Amino acid sequence: MKLGSISKGFKKRKKGVKQALKSLGKQVQHLDNIIVNQENLTDKLLHRMTPGPEAFGQVLREESAILFPDSDDLDVLKLETKKAV
């Protein structure tokens, strides 16, 4: 085998490795974009599933109505609920 043919083979392999790395870089970037999109979708879903403060107020009113049916004052209900805990 001649040195020139070894050198050509090495250059071909080097070129092939560069192309493979370039392709892998594109695939990694694509997968990274997919992950970011999935994280954003998950955040949006969790945000929709997390009740706002008005929902907690409604739950407090409903629980208070059950525990203290004769009381209509929400502040009194909060105090009574804290005492009950």
N, C-alpha and C positions, 0 to 999 in steps of 0.2 A: 504494500500500500504506500502510495506516495504522500509526502507531506502536504502537497496541494489539495489532494482529495480529502484528507483528514480535515484540513482547514475549511474546505467548502462544506463538509458535513457538519462541522461545528457551527459555522455561520447559519446553516439551515435550521439547526436545532435551536440556536440562540433566537433566530427570528420567530420560530414556532413558539418558544417560551414567551417571548414578548407579546405575541398575539393572544396566547392563552391568558396571560396576566391582564391584558387589556380587556378581554372578554369577561374575565372574572370580576374585574373592577366595575364593569357595567352591570353585571348580575348583582354584585353586592350593593351597588347604589339603588338598583330596582328593589331589592329586598328591604333595604333601609327605608325607602319610600313607602312600601307596603306596611312596615312596622309603624311608621309615624302615622299613617292613615288609620290603622287599627287602634292606635293609642288615642287619636282624636275622636274616633267613633265611640270608643269605650268611655272616654270622658263625657261626651255628650249624653250617652245612655245613663251613666251614673248621675249626671246632673238632673236628668228627667226623673230618675227614680228617687232622688233625695227630696223629701218634702221641704217646703219653705216654712218660714216662721208662722205664717198664717195657719198652716196645717197643724202645727203643734198647739196653737191657741185653740183651734177647733177641738182637738183631742182633749185638751184640758177642760174645755167647757162641757164636752160630752161626759168625761169621767166625773167631773164635779156634779153634773146633773144627776148622775147615778148615785154618787156617794152622799151628796147633800141636796136632795130634791127640793127642799123648802127655801134654799138660798138662791137669789138672783144676782148678787153682787160678785163680779169676777174677782175683785181684789180680796174680798172676804174668803172666797173659795180658794184662792191661792194660799192664803194664810192657814186656812183650815186644812188644806192638803199638806202643807209643810208640817203642821203639827201631827197629822195622822201618820206621816212617814217616820 
